């Protein structure tokens, strides 16, 4: 019963570590993000000894949130998120065959085209529910909870348990009271599972070592390595949320301003139509002074006629 619970659990952990290593070294979004972060670092360090660096340590990932703007409202990580959203929009356009991104903005409608693209990018950033690094973070998050020492000890314990079981089977066979056939079959099955787990453990160590060399890092425990990535992805997604909220607020303010402009324009048009209607009505009806004068003349004539009677 213990073997049936331990073996699948360990196997799932090993598969997760292998998958995380492969994802970190092959995910296109992550490679694009790291390249952009390197460009930003080179630009900010221009003129210094670090101005022409060709990479950075993983410990530097979480420093991007510490560099804030002059107004202390945004960080370098927020800026990178904005650049990623913009570049990601153009990449989607090229993949979809949207065109137009390779041509120069030399037409007379350049301002309108740029404004339209910015509006589309804003809607992309505000309406997208998935994170740019969601896939890689889901893989890394599971591996950050896997303790390398625990997995190795569990596999070692399985090996020792199988060895003790084999010894017990052999002694029982020599004593003339052999175990049931099901026990022998289970021992064979357990040995196969153990060999598969040992192979997965070897593959996990190999993939992890290659991943560490790929990023120029010294080998550490699995949980330490993947926890660094998980923390960075958490901060990046938090920055994505901030940028998304700011975009939504800006769009909401823009819609409010557009509504106010339209309301004032409609009010002016309504007042102008009312004024034109009054002028037209006044031009068609007799003046008040003429109406008053005609009434007084009629009254005098009637008085004279009564006097003569």
Backbone as CSV, one residue per row, in Angstrom:
resi,resn,N_x,N_y,N_z,CA_x,CA_y,CA_z,C_x,C_y,C_z
1,UNK,0.833,-1.206,0.000,0.000,0.000,0.000,0.866,1.254,0.000
2,UNK,1.941,1.246,0.798,2.837,2.396,0.844,3.528,2.605,-0.499
3,UNK,3.919,1.522,-1.157,4.573,1.629,-2.458,3.616,2.198,-3.496
4,UNK,2.372,1.778,-3.485,1.394,2.250,-4.459,1.099,3.738,-4.294
5,UNK,1.354,4.299,-3.115,1.155,5.719,-2.892,2.422,6.529,-3.144
6,UNK,3.565,5.965,-2.808,4.831,6.695,-2.908,5.340,6.763,-4.341
7,UNK,5.306,5.645,-5.052,5.881,5.593,-6.396,5.219,6.581,-7.357
8,UNK,3.884,6.627,-7.465,3.275,7.619,-8.373,3.584,9.053,-7.972
9,UNK,3.640,9.310,-6.674,3.932,10.662,-6.193,5.333,11.090,-6.594
10,UNK,6.305,10.221,-6.397,7.689,10.539,-6.768,7.821,10.670,-8.280
11,UNK,7.146,9.805,-8.993,7.211,9.867,-10.461,6.655,11.191,-10.979
12,UNK,5.562,11.654,-10.397,4.981,12.933,-10.807,5.932,14.093,-10.514
13,UNK,6.608,14.036,-9.364,7.576,15.084,-9.033,8.722,15.129,-10.031
14,UNK,9.237,13.972,-10.389,10.357,13.911,-11.329,9.932,14.403,-12.713
15,UNK,8.743,14.001,-13.151,8.251,14.471,-14.439,8.096,15.990,-14.443
16,UNK,7.651,16.536,-13.309,7.503,17.980,-13.217,8.827,18.713,-13.310
17,UNK,9.848,18.181,-12.657,11.172,18.809,-12.713,11.723,18.768,-14.134
18,UNK,11.585,17.627,-14.796,12.073,17.500,-16.175,11.345,18.475,-17.096
19,UNK,10.032,18.546,-16.941,9.242,19.461,-17.769,9.616,20.912,-17.507
20,UNK,9.848,21.261,-16.249,10.214,22.643,-15.915,11.540,23.025,-16.534
21,UNK,12.496,22.142,-16.485,13.809,22.419,-17.076,13.700,22.648,-18.577
22,UNK,12.939,21.796,-19.244,12.785,21.952,-20.687,12.022,23.221,-21.030
23,UNK,11.029,23.559,-20.220,10.244,24.761,-20.488,11.081,26.018,-20.324
24,UNK,11.921,26.062,-19.304,12.753,27.238,-19.059,13.737,27.489,-20.188
25,UNK,14.182,26.461,-20.842,15.194,26.612,-21.893,14.607,26.684,-23.299
26,UNK,13.301,26.478,-23.435,12.705,26.470,-24.779,11.537,27.431,-24.945
27,UNK,11.008,27.995,-23.865,9.834,28.857,-23.983,10.212,30.157,-24.702
28,UNK,9.535,30.435,-25.809,9.852,31.618,-26.608,9.519,32.918,-25.872
29,UNK,8.421,32.932,-25.164,8.051,34.138,-24.429,9.089,34.491,-23.375
30,UNK,9.586,33.481,-22.668,10.589,33.731,-21.646,11.887,34.231,-22.271
31,UNK,12.288,33.638,-23.387,13.513,34.085,-24.048,13.384,35.533,-24.513
32,UNK,12.222,35.879,-25.044,11.994,37.258,-25.479,12.042,38.215,-24.290
33,UNK,11.438,37.819,-23.188,11.408,38.656,-21.993,12.813,38.873,-21.447
34,UNK,13.600,37.813,-21.342,14.954,37.942,-20.816,15.826,38.791,-21.744
35,UNK,15.634,38.650,-23.027,16.409,39.460,-23.974,16.075,40.938,-23.823
36,UNK,14.799,41.240,-23.649,14.386,42.630,-23.448,14.933,43.178,-22.134
37,UNK,14.925,42.377,-21.090,15.465,42.816,-19.810,16.963,43.083,-19.916
38,UNK,17.654,42.263,-20.685,19.088,42.489,-20.882,19.330,43.788,-21.632
39,UNK,18.529,44.062,-22.652,18.670,45.312,-23.397,18.476,46.517,-22.481
40,UNK,17.470,46.448,-21.622,17.209,47.553,-20.694,18.386,47.744,-19.736
41,UNK,18.931,46.624,-19.238,20.068,46.719,-18.332,21.289,47.306,-19.004
42,UNK,21.537,46.906,-20.260,22.686,47.452,-20.998,22.508,48.945,-21.225
43,UNK,21.276,49.363,-21.541,21.019,50.783,-21.788,21.219,51.610,-20.518
44,UNK,20.702,51.107,-19.402,20.816,51.862,-18.150,22.255,51.910,-17.656
45,UNK,23.044,50.886,-17.952,24.431,50.840,-17.489,25.410,51.358,-18.524
46,UNK,24.895,52.026,-19.570,25.773,52.557,-20.609,26.763,53.552,-20.010
47,UNK,28.012,53.411,-20.409,29.060,54.291,-19.901,29.742,53.790,-18.648
48,UNK,29.277,52.667,-18.128,29.886,52.074,-16.942,30.557,50.756,-17.313
49,UNK,31.179,50.129,-16.315,31.862,48.857,-16.561,30.878,47.755,-16.925
50,UNK,29.601,47.918,-16.533,28.586,46.908,-16.820,27.794,47.222,-18.093
51,UNK,28.264,48.214,-18.835,27.509,48.652,-20.008,27.503,47.662,-21.146
52,UNK,28.493,46.793,-21.212,28.585,45.846,-22.324,28.527,44.415,-21.824
53,UNK,27.724,44.185,-20.826,27.575,42.827,-20.308,26.762,41.978,-21.274
54,UNK,27.000,40.689,-21.245,26.318,39.773,-22.154,25.291,38.901,-21.429
55,UNK,25.036,39.186,-20.174,24.058,38.411,-19.427,23.954,38.920,-18.004
56,UNK,23.120,38.279,-17.216,22.978,38.648,-15.806,22.567,37.411,-15.014
57,UNK,22.838,37.466,-13.730,22.513,36.359,-12.842,21.017,36.316,-12.553
58,UNK,20.572,35.135,-12.175,19.150,35.003,-11.859,18.765,35.821,-10.639
59,UNK,19.724,36.066,-9.762,19.428,36.881,-8.577,19.083,38.322,-8.951
60,UNK,19.459,38.724,-10.177,19.167,40.091,-10.627,17.741,40.235,-11.133
61,UNK,17.044,39.126,-11.312,15.682,39.197,-11.842,14.769,40.015,-10.943
62,UNK,14.907,39.818,-9.653,14.020,40.487,-8.706,14.472,41.901,-8.360
63,UNK,15.553,42.385,-9.004,15.998,43.758,-8.768,15.306,44.747,-9.693
64,UNK,14.660,44.248,-10.726,14.004,45.145,-11.671,12.819,45.862,-11.033
65,UNK,12.209,45.245,-10.040,11.084,45.898,-9.370,11.554,46.962,-8.385
66,UNK,12.855,46.961,-8.046,13.369,47.918,-7.063,13.712,49.269,-7.691
67,UNK,13.969,49.284,-8.991,14.322,50.536,-9.663,13.039,51.259,-10.046
68,UNK,12.765,52.386,-9.367,11.509,53.107,-9.560,11.728,54.371,-10.366
69,UNK,10.641,54.887,-10.912,10.679,56.121,-11.684,10.779,57.319,-10.753
70,UNK,10.905,58.504,-11.345,11.057,59.715,-10.528,9.808,60.013,-9.708
71,UNK,8.646,59.651,-10.222,7.414,59.897,-9.469,7.095,58.780,-8.476
72,UNK,7.946,57.738,-8.432,7.831,56.628,-7.471,6.551,55.819,-7.656
73,UNK,5.925,55.945,-8.821,4.678,55.229,-9.052,4.862,53.963,-9.872
74,UNK,5.864,53.932,-10.705,6.120,52.770,-11.548,7.562,52.308,-11.357
75,UNK,7.821,51.096,-11.786,9.162,50.516,-11.689,9.635,50.124,-13.080
76,UNK,10.899,49.709,-13.135,11.446,49.241,-14.403,10.703,48.005,-14.892
77,UNK,10.216,47.206,-13.955,9.464,46.016,-14.341,8.146,46.392,-15.014
78,UNK,7.494,47.459,-14.551,6.271,47.934,-15.200,6.564,48.387,-16.632
79,UNK,7.684,49.070,-16.809,8.063,49.516,-18.157,8.294,48.317,-19.069
80,UNK,8.957,47.286,-18.543,9.224,46.089,-19.348,7.915,45.406,-19.722
81,UNK,6.964,45.360,-18.798,5.663,44.762,-19.106,4.988,45.512,-20.249
82,UNK,5.060,46.837,-20.228,4.453,47.628,-21.299,5.122,47.338,-22.634
83,UNK,6.457,47.259,-22.629,7.183,46.964,-23.865,6.858,45.559,-24.360
84,UNK,6.734,44.629,-23.444,6.396,43.259,-23.840,5.007,43.212,-24.466
85,UNK,4.042,43.899,-23.859,2.686,43.920,-24.412,2.666,44.510,-25.817
86,UNK,3.425,45.578,-26.002,3.468,46.223,-27.315,4.136,45.323,-28.347
87,UNK,5.267,44.739,-27.985,5.980,43.861,-28.908,5.182,42.590,-29.167
88,UNK,4.512,42.089,-28.133,3.695,40.887,-28.289,2.547,41.146,-29.258
89,UNK,1.980,42.349,-29.239,0.912,42.698,-30.175,1.426,42.659,-31.608
90,UNK,2.608,43.235,-31.841,3.171,43.236,-33.187,3.527,41.828,-33.644
91,UNK,4.011,40.998,-32.702,4.323,39.607,-33.055,3.067,38.847,-33.454
92,UNK,1.973,39.074,-32.739,0.705,38.444,-33.101,0.223,38.926,-34.464
93,UNK,0.447,40.207,-34.759,0.035,40.742,-36.044,0.820,40.090,-37.185
94,UNK,2.125,39.914,-36.979,2.941,39.293,-38.020,2.551,37.831,-38.223
95,UNK,2.292,37.101,-37.123,1.904,35.697,-37.247,0.547,35.562,-37.928
96,UNK,-0.344,36.510,-37.653,-1.675,36.455,-38.246,-1.706,37.013,-39.661
97,UNK,-0.564,37.527,-40.124,-0.530,38.094,-41.469,-1.206,39.431,-41.552
98,UNK,-1.224,40.144,-40.397,-1.907,41.436,-40.374,-1.212,42.476,-41.215
99,UNK,0.128,42.303,-41.387,0.871,43.212,-42.246,0.938,44.600,-41.665
100,UNK,1.634,45.437,-42.416,1.693,46.837,-42.025,2.770,47.148,-41.039
101,UNK,3.389,46.148,-40.435,4.382,46.447,-39.417,5.757,46.649,-40.031
102,UNK,5.956,46.119,-41.241,7.255,46.263,-41.867,7.396,47.566,-42.626
103,UNK,6.275,48.232,-42.964,6.365,49.459,-43.728,6.637,50.628,-42.808
104,UNK,7.200,51.671,-43.386,7.524,52.856,-42.609,6.276,53.713,-42.453
105,UNK,6.246,54.464,-41.359,5.131,55.368,-41.098,5.442,56.707,-41.772
106,UNK,5.326,56.730,-43.064,5.664,57.942,-43.799,4.446,58.590,-44.440
107,UNK,3.277,58.032,-44.251,2.081,58.596,-44.867,1.607,59.799,-44.076
108,UNK,0.661,60.490,-44.683,0.144,61.694,-44.011,-0.749,61.343,-42.839
109,UNK,-1.202,60.096,-42.788,-2.064,59.661,-41.689,-1.261,58.945,-40.614
110,UNK,0.005,59.262,-40.504,0.876,58.566,-39.552,0.370,58.695,-38.135
111,UNK,-0.044,59.903,-37.748,-0.513,60.118,-36.384,-1.740,59.296,-36.063
112,UNK,-2.683,59.223,-37.015,-3.897,58.443,-36.786,-3.579,56.959,-36.703
113,UNK,-2.618,56.482,-37.530,-2.277,55.060,-37.518,-1.614,54.671,-36.210
114,UNK,-0.699,55.507,-35.732,-0.040,55.228,-34.459,-1.046,55.243,-33.322
115,UNK,-1.986,56.207,-33.353,-3.004,56.279,-32.311,-3.888,55.041,-32.326
116,UNK,-4.222,54.555,-33.528,-5.037,53.347,-33.645,-4.307,52.143,-33.091
117,UNK,-3.007,52.005,-33.417,-2.224,50.880,-32.898,-2.126,50.931,-31.388
118,UNK,-1.912,52.125,-30.827,-1.832,52.249,-29.371,-3.153,51.859,-28.725
119,UNK,-4.263,52.214,-29.357,-5.572,51.839,-28.811,-5.747,50.324,-28.824
120,UNK,-5.314,49.676,-29.917,-5.425,48.220,-30.004,-4.549,47.549,-28.969
121,UNK,-3.323,48.083,-28.789,-2.419,47.518,-27.790,-3.013,47.670,-26.401
122,UNK,-3.635,48.809,-26.130,-4.255,49.024,-24.823,-5.373,48.036,-24.583
123,UNK,-6.199,47.806,-25.610,-7.277,46.842,-25.448,-6.735,45.435,-25.265
124,UNK,-5.619,45.125,-25.959,-5.008,43.803,-25.798,-4.535,43.617,-24.372
125,UNK,-3.884,44.654,-23.802,-3.374,44.527,-22.446,-4.461,44.512,-21.403
126,UNK,-5.586,45.199,-21.683,-6.638,45.287,-20.674,-7.608,44.124,-20.733
127,UNK,-7.741,43.484,-21.900,-8.719,42.415,-22.033,-8.123,41.033,-21.896
128,UNK,-6.798,40.915,-21.981,-6.171,39.594,-21.918,-6.196,39.078,-20.492
129,UNK,-6.734,37.891,-20.318,-6.846,37.311,-18.988,-5.650,36.448,-18.630
130,UNK,-4.865,36.022,-19.618,-3.721,35.162,-19.362,-2.451,35.992,-19.309
131,UNK,-1.505,35.529,-18.516,-0.245,36.225,-18.364,0.703,35.832,-19.485
132,UNK,1.639,36.736,-19.786,2.636,36.464,-20.818,3.522,35.291,-20.429
133,UNK,3.704,35.065,-19.123,4.577,33.989,-18.638,3.780,32.920,-17.903
134,UNK,2.496,32.805,-18.200,1.635,31.897,-17.451,2.059,30.439,-17.622
135,UNK,2.361,30.032,-18.853,2.700,28.634,-19.111,3.962,28.210,-18.368
136,UNK,4.993,29.033,-18.452,6.254,28.660,-17.816,6.140,28.736,-16.303
137,UNK,5.332,29.665,-15.789,5.200,29.752,-14.341,4.440,28.564,-13.779
138,UNK,3.431,28.090,-14.491,2.695,26.922,-14.014,3.594,25.713,-13.877
139,UNK,4.538,25.568,-14.809,5.468,24.442,-14.732,6.467,24.623,-13.594
140,UNK,6.964,25.847,-13.441,7.982,26.106,-12.422,7.383,26.074,-11.017
141,UNK,6.144,26.500,-10.886,5.523,26.551,-9.563,5.440,25.173,-8.931
142,UNK,5.104,24.185,-9.721,5.036,22.819,-9.179,6.404,22.325,-8.752
143,UNK,7.426,22.640,-9.542,8.774,22.150,-9.228,9.388,22.876,-8.036
144,UNK,8.939,24.105,-7.760,9.496,24.835,-6.626,9.118,24.206,-5.293
145,UNK,8.113,23.327,-5.301,7.697,22.644,-4.074,8.332,21.260,-3.944
146,UNK,9.125,20.856,-4.906,9.756,19.532,-4.893,11.118,19.637,-4.224
147,UNK,11.319,18.874,-3.165,12.610,18.845,-2.471,13.446,17.700,-3.032
148,UNK,14.632,18.060,-3.520,15.487,17.069,-4.142,15.893,15.981,-3.158
149,UNK,16.205,16.350,-1.930,16.618,15.366,-0.924,15.486,14.396,-0.601
150,UNK,14.255,14.906,-0.571,13.108,14.045,-0.283,12.924,13.002,-1.384
151,UNK,13.005,13.414,-2.629,12.823,12.491,-3.750,13.906,11.421,-3.737
152,UNK,15.141,11.826,-3.520,16.244,10.860,-3.503,16.089,9.875,-2.346
153,UNK,15.652,10.374,-1.193,15.483,9.482,-0.050,14.333,8.500,-0.269
154,UNK,13.264,8.948,-0.918,12.135,8.057,-1.186,12.523,6.956,-2.166
155,UNK,13.283,7.296,-3.186,13.718,6.287,-4.149,14.683,5.297,-3.480
156,UNK,15.534,5.814,-2.615,16.438,4.937,-1.885,15.669,4.007,-0.954
157,UNK,14.637,4.539,-0.322,13.807,3.714,0.558,13.084,2.621,-0.227
158,UNK,12.619,2.947,-1.421,11.966,1.940,-2.271,12.951,0.832,-2.622
159,UNK,14.171,1.212,-2.956,15.189,0.210,-3.299,15.475,-0.717,-2.117
160,UNK,15.592,-0.143,-0.940,15.864,-0.963,0.240,14.684,-1.884,0.551
161,UNK,13.471,-1.372,0.381,12.289,-2.197,0.653,12.200,-3.367,-0.324
162,UNK,12.521,-3.128,-1.584,12.499,-4.204,-2.575,13.570,-5.251,-2.255
163,UNK,14.742,-4.804,-1.825,15.809,-5.740,-1.481,15.399,-6.624,-0.299
164,UNK,14.780,-6.012,0.720,14.325,-6.798,1.869,13.242,-7.782,1.463
165,UNK,12.348,-7.348,0.561,11.290,-8.252,0.105,11.868,-9.440,-0.661
166,UNK,12.849,-9.209,-1.488,13.473,-10.287,-2.248,14.172,-11.274,-1.311
167,UNK,14.820,-10.759,-0.276,15.475,-11.640,0.695,14.444,-12.493,1.417
168,UNK,13.330,-11.869,1.794,12.270,-12.624,2.485,11.687,-13.706,1.579
169,UNK,11.508,-13.410,0.296,10.969,-14.400,-0.642,11.926,-15.576,-0.789
170,UNK,13.205,-15.296,-0.906,14.202,-16.372,-1.052,14.280,-17.242,0.206
171,UNK,14.253,-16.619,1.393,14.321,-17.396,2.640,13.072,-18.247,2.816
172,UNK,11.909,-17.667,2.431,10.670,-18.446,2.548,10.681,-19.635,1.599
173,UNK,11.252,-19.459,0.405,11.318,-20.567,-0.553,12.253,-21.676,-0.051
174,UNK,13.347,-21.293,0.610,14.286,-22.286,1.138,13.679,-23.043,2.318
175,UNK,12.848,-22.399,3.097,12.257,-23.037,4.276,11.088,-23.956,3.917
176,UNK,10.682,-23.987,2.685,9.579,-24.831,2.264,8.220,-24.202,2.427
177,UNK,8.145,-22.932,2.835,6.880,-22.194,2.968,6.923,-20.934,2.082
178,UNK,6.886,-21.099,0.782,7.036,-19.949,-0.117,5.853,-18.998,-0.009
179,UNK,6.133,-17.752,-0.350,5.074,-16.736,-0.400,4.135,-17.036,-1.566
180,UNK,2.930,-16.496,-1.517,2.019,-16.672,-2.652,2.611,-16.073,-3.928
181,UNK,2.101,-16.519,-5.035,2.630,-16.075,-6.331,2.416,-14.574,-6.537
182,UNK,1.355,-14.056,-5.939,1.098,-12.621,-6.089,2.221,-11.776,-5.492
183,UNK,2.841,-12.250,-4.426,3.942,-11.502,-3.814,5.130,-11.457,-4.760
184,UNK,5.403,-12.577,-5.416,6.510,-12.603,-6.380,6.233,-11.676,-7.555
185,UNK,4.981,-11.698,-8.020,4.615,-10.796,-9.128,4.735,-9.337,-8.707
186,UNK,4.330,-9.041,-7.490,4.449,-7.661,-7.013,5.917,-7.243,-6.936
187,UNK,6.769,-8.152,-6.496,8.199,-7.835,-6.405,8.763,-7.514,-7.787
188,UNK,8.369,-8.297,-8.788,8.819,-8.031,-10.162,8.307,-6.677,-10.652
189,UNK,7.035,-6.396,-10.368,6.447,-5.114,-10.768,7.147,-3.950,-10.067
190,UNK,7.443,-4.131,-8.771,8.106,-3.068,-8.013,9.509,-2.808,-8.549
191,UNK,10.203,-3.856,-8.953,11.535,-3.663,-9.529,11.480,-2.865,-10.825
192,UNK,10.489,-3.133,-11.648,10.329,-2.381,-12.892,10.033,-0.912,-12.617
193,UNK,9.167,-0.668,-11.678,8.853,0.729,-11.325,10.070,1.427,-10.746
194,UNK,10.848,0.686,-9.953,12.045,1.286,-9.366,13.054,1.652,-10.454
195,UNK,13.237,0.785,-11.437,14.159,1.098,-12.528,13.677,2.314,-13.310
196,UNK,12.360,2.409,-13.498,11.822,3.580,-14.196,12.037,4.858,-13.388
197,UNK,11.839,4.773,-12.075,12.068,5.939,-11.224,13.545,6.325,-11.202
198,UNK,14.412,5.352,-11.165,15.852,5.629,-11.182,16.252,6.315,-12.483
199,UNK,15.649,5.855,-13.578,15.928,6.480,-14.877,15.418,7.919,-14.901
200,UNK,14.223,8.141,-14.358,13.677,9.506,-14.303,14.523,10.398,-13.409
201,UNK,15.020,9.847,-12.306,15.874,10.636,-11.418,17.159,11.044,-12.125
202,UNK,17.745,10.109,-12.865,18.958,10.431,-13.626,18.658,11.513,-14.672
203,UNK,17.519,11.367,-15.362,17.147,12.363,-16.372,16.904,13.722,-15.741
204,UNK,16.269,13.734,-14.578,16.001,15.005,-13.897,17.301,15.696,-13.502
205,UNK,18.254,14.948,-12.963,19.546,15.530,-12.600,20.279,16.048,-13.842
206,UNK,20.215,15.293,-14.926,20.898,15.723,-16.152,20.265,16.984,-16.726
207,UNK,18.920,17.009,-16.811,18.234,18.190,-17.334,18.458,19.400,-16.445
208,UNK,18.478,19.180,-15.138,18.690,20.288,-14.214,20.103,20.852,-14.366
209,UNK,21.084,19.973,-14.513,22.462,20.431,-14.701,22.603,21.213,-16.005
210,UNK,21.977,20.724,-17.069,22.041,21.436,-18.341,21.333,22.783,-18.254
211,UNK,20.238,22.849,-17.519,19.520,24.112,-17.358,20.363,25.124,-16.590
212,UNK,21.040,24.658,-15.549,21.912,25.555,-14.790,23.060,26.071,-15.654
213,UNK,23.639,25.212,-16.463,24.711,25.658,-17.368,24.160,26.610,-18.427
214,UNK,22.951,26.368,-18.856,22.344,27.225,-19.874,22.216,28.664,-19.369
215,UNK,21.859,28.829,-18.122,21.698,30.159,-17.539,22.967,30.634,-16.820
216,UNK,24.033,29.859,-16.903,25.285,30.275,-16.283,25.254,30.267,-14.771
217,UNK,24.487,29.381,-14.181,24.337,29.313,-12.733,25.004,28.044,-12.188
218,UNK,25.430,28.139,-10.946,25.958,26.969,-10.272,24.803,26.077,-9.819
219,UNK,25.067,24.791,-9.828,24.005,23.862,-9.442,23.667,24.028,-7.962
220,UNK,22.379,24.079,-7.699,21.864,24.163,-6.329,20.781,23.103,-6.195
221,UNK,20.019,23.195,-5.157,18.896,22.265,-5.015,17.770,22.691,-5.946
222,UNK,16.919,21.741,-6.266,15.810,22.052,-7.164,14.918,23.141,-6.592
223,UNK,14.599,23.017,-5.312,13.648,23.957,-4.724,14.188,25.388,-4.709
224,UNK,15.493,25.541,-4.502,16.080,26.887,-4.500,16.068,27.492,-5.899
225,UNK,16.448,26.708,-6.867,16.519,27.201,-8.246,15.143,27.603,-8.770
226,UNK,14.181,26.720,-8.607,12.852,26.999,-9.149,12.101,28.039,-8.314
227,UNK,12.430,28.138,-7.028,11.786,29.165,-6.200,12.178,30.565,-6.665
228,UNK,13.426,30.725,-7.124,13.867,32.020,-7.652,13.041,32.413,-8.868
229,UNK,12.820,31.457,-9.754,12.000,31.729,-10.928,10.550,32.011,-10.545
230,UNK,10.026,31.240,-9.623,8.628,31.417,-9.230,8.407,32.789,-8.616
231,UNK,9.356,33.259,-7.815,9.238,34.582,-7.212,9.259,35.668,-8.279
232,UNK,10.132,35.510,-9.266,10.197,36.507,-10.343,8.900,36.522,-11.156
233,UNK,8.385,35.352,-11.492,7.153,35.289,-12.268,5.982,35.872,-11.491
234,UNK,5.982,35.682,-10.171,4.923,36.267,-9.345,4.989,37.798,-9.402
235,UNK,6.195,38.354,-9.312,6.358,39.800,-9.391,5.989,40.317,-10.779
236,UNK,6.328,39.558,-11.803,5.997,39.981,-13.161,4.482,40.001,-13.365
237,UNK,3.803,38.984,-12.879,2.348,38.948,-13.020,1.690,40.054,-12.197
238,UNK,2.276,40.396,-11.064,1.754,41.510,-10.278,1.917,42.823,-11.050
239,UNK,3.059,42.977,-11.714,3.269,44.168,-12.538,2.314,44.180,-13.730
240,UNK,2.042,43.011,-14.293,1.063,42.923,-15.377,-0.309,43.397,-14.907
241,UNK,-0.680,43.000,-13.703,-1.972,43.421,-13.154,-2.015,44.937,-12.971
242,UNK,-0.910,45.520,-12.481,-0.866,46.968,-12.297,-1.000,47.692,-13.632
243,UNK,-0.285,47.215,-14.627,-0.350,47.841,-15.945,-1.749,47.695,-16.535
244,UNK,-2.331,46.525,-16.372,-3.682,46.295,-16.870,-4.686,47.224,-16.191
245,UNK,-4.546,47.398,-14.886,-5.453,48.290,-14.158,-5.275,49.733,-14.611
246,UNK,-4.021,50.162,-14.827,-3.779,51.527,-15.293,-4.350,51.743,-16.684
247,UNK,-4.239,50.732,-17.544,-4.800,50.836,-18.887,-6.317,50.961,-18.818
248,UNK,-6.931,50.145,-17.972,-8.386,50.208,-17.831,-8.834,51.563,-17.296
249,UNK,-8.088,52.100,-16.321,-8.424,53.422,-15.787,-8.268,54.497,-16.855
250,UNK,-7.195,54.386,-17.663,-6.980,55.366,-18.723,-8.081,55.278,-19.778
251,UNK,-8.466,54.059,-20.140,-9.545,53.897,-21.112,-10.863,54.415,-20.554
252,UNK,-11.104,54.164,-19.261,-12.329,54.648,-18.637,-12.352,56.184,-18.618
253,UNK,-11.192,56.791,-18.301,-11.118,58.252,-18.298,-11.283,58.808,-19.709
254,UNK,-10.699,58.130,-20.697,-10.826,58.590,-22.075,-12.276,58.523,-22.540
255,UNK,-12.953,57.423,-22.199,-14.360,57.306,-22.583,-15.204,58.386,-21.902
256,UNK,-14.877,58.692,-20.647,-15.608,59.733,-19.931,-15.397,61.093,-20.587
257,UNK,-14.155,61.373,-20.972,-13.869,62.647,-21.627,-14.561,62.730,-22.982
258,UNK,-14.534,61.623,-23.724,-15.218,61.617,-25.017,-16.721,61.812,-24.838
259,UNK,-17.271,61.206,-23.789,-18.702,61.379,-23.525,-19.020,62.827,-23.198
260,UNK,-18.159,63.478,-22.395,-18.393,64.883,-22.040,-18.305,65.763,-23.270
261,UNK,-17.350,65.486,-24.145,-17.225,66.278,-25.372,-18.461,66.113,-26.240
262,UNK,-18.921,64.871,-26.386,-20.120,64.629,-27.184,-21.347,65.265,-26.550
263,UNK,-21.439,65.223,-25.220,-22.588,65.817,-24.535,-22.616,67.331,-24.736
264,UNK,-21.453,67.980,-24.600,-21.391,69.426,-24.788,-21.679,69.798,-26.236
265,UNK,-21.172,68.990,-27.173,-21.439,69.267,-28.583,-22.933,69.121,-28.875
266,UNK,-23.554,68.088,-28.310,-24.988,67.899,-28.526,-25.784,69.045,-27.903
267,UNK,-25.331,69.523,-26.744,-26.015,70.632,-26.092,-25.924,71.896,-26.929
268,UNK,-24.724,72.164,-27.488,-24.564,73.348,-28.337,-25.426,73.236,-29.592
269,UNK,-25.465,72.056,-30.173,-26.292,71.870,-31.378,-27.769,72.059,-31.053
270,UNK,-28.191,71.548,-29.894,-29.596,71.697,-29.508,-29.938,73.167,-29.274
271,UNK,-29.052,73.889,-28.601,-29.306,75.309,-28.358,-29.308,76.105,-29.653
272,UNK,-28.418,75.726,-30.578,-28.390,76.433,-31.854,-29.663,76.184,-32.653
273,UNK,-30.160,74.943,-32.633,-31.405,74.656,-33.340,-32.588,75.386,-32.708
274,UNK,-32.599,75.453,-31.369,-33.676,76.171,-30.695,-33.650,77.661,-31.031
275,UNK,-32.451,78.211,-31.094,-32.325,79.626,-31.418,-32.777,79.893,-32.849
276,UNK,-32.377,79.008,-33.758,-32.820,79.178,-35.139,-34.331,79.023,-35.254
277,UNK,-34.905,78.122,-34.484,-36.360,77.934,-34.510,-37.081,79.166,-33.988
278,UNK,-36.547,79.794,-32.937,-37.179,81.008,-32.402,-37.109,82.153,-33.406
279,UNK,-35.959,82.277,-34.060,-35.826,83.344,-35.051,-36.797,83.154,-36.202
280,UNK,-36.938,81.891,-36.632,-37.870,81.621,-37.726,-39.313,81.899,-37.308
281,UNK,-39.670,81.556,-36.073,-41.019,81.795,-35.582,-41.297,83.281,-35.429
282,UNK,-40.302,84.019,-34.944,-40.475,85.469,-34.784,-40.619,86.165,-36.129
283,UNK,-39.904,85.667,-37.128,-39.991,86.318,-38.447,-41.339,86.086,-39.106
284,UNK,-42.026,85.004,-38.812,-43.327,84.698,-39.402,-44.478,85.366,-38.651
285,UNK,-44.405,85.647,-37.350,-45.487,86.240,-36.551,-45.351,87.752,-36.516
286,UNK,-46.482,88.548,-36.405,-46.410,90.022,-36.354,-45.754,90.485,-35.076
287,UNK,-45.181,91.676,-35.200,-44.523,92.223,-34.039,-45.526,92.659,-32.972
288,UNK,-45.084,92.677,-31.755,-45.968,93.055,-30.647,-46.398,94.516,-30.757
289,UNK,-45.471,95.375,-31.174,-45.799,96.803,-31.278,-46.882,97.047,-32.320
290,UNK,-46.812,96.316,-33.455,-47.817,96.482,-34.486,-49.167,96.003,-33.995
291,UNK,-49.132,94.846,-33.262,-50.387,94.317,-32.734,-51.005,95.288,-31.742
292,UNK,-50.226,95.910,-30.900,-50.745,96.865,-29.915,-51.303,98.114,-30.608
293,UNK,-50.591,98.609,-31.618,-51.050,99.798,-32.351,-52.365,99.566,-33.061
294,UNK,-52.514,98.430,-33.695,-53.753,98.131,-34.412,-54.919,97.998,-33.453
295,UNK,-54.710,97.473,-32.308,-55.771,97.344,-31.312,-56.240,98.729,-30.811
296,UNK,-55.324,99.633,-30.585,-55.695,100.988,-30.119,-56.490,101.743,-31.184
297,UNK,-56.096,101.593,-32.461,-56.826,102.263,-33.537,-58.253,101.735,-33.646
298,UNK,-58.415,100.444,-33.526,-59.763,99.857,-33.586,-60.616,100.345,-32.429
299,UNK,-60.023,100.522,-31.267,-60.779,100.995,-30.107,-61.252,102.433,-30.295
300,UNK,-60.420,103.309,-30.866,-60.799,104.698,-31.097,-61.942,104.802,-32.109
301,UNK,-61.833,103.957,-33.158,-62.905,103.996,-34.177,-64.242,103.552,-33.572
302,UNK,-64.238,102.584,-32.742,-65.464,102.127,-32.122,-66.037,103.178,-31.201
303,UNK,-65.186,103.895,-30.484,-65.673,104.957,-29.592,-66.322,106.090,-30.377
304,UNK,-65.735,106.487,-31.495,-66.327,107.545,-32.326,-67.692,107.126,-32.859
305,UNK,-67.802,105.859,-33.253,-69.104,105.391,-33.795,-70.171,105.416,-32.737
306,UNK,-69.858,105.061,-31.517,-70.842,105.112,-30.432,-71.228,106.556,-30.090
307,UNK,-70.274,107.485,-30.162,-70.598,108.880,-29.893,-71.598,109.460,-30.883
308,UNK,-71.455,109.067,-32.133,-72.377,109.548,-33.158,-73.793,108.996,-32.946
309,UNK,-73.900,107.853,-32.383,-75.211,107.283,-32.116,-75.882,108.054,-30.972
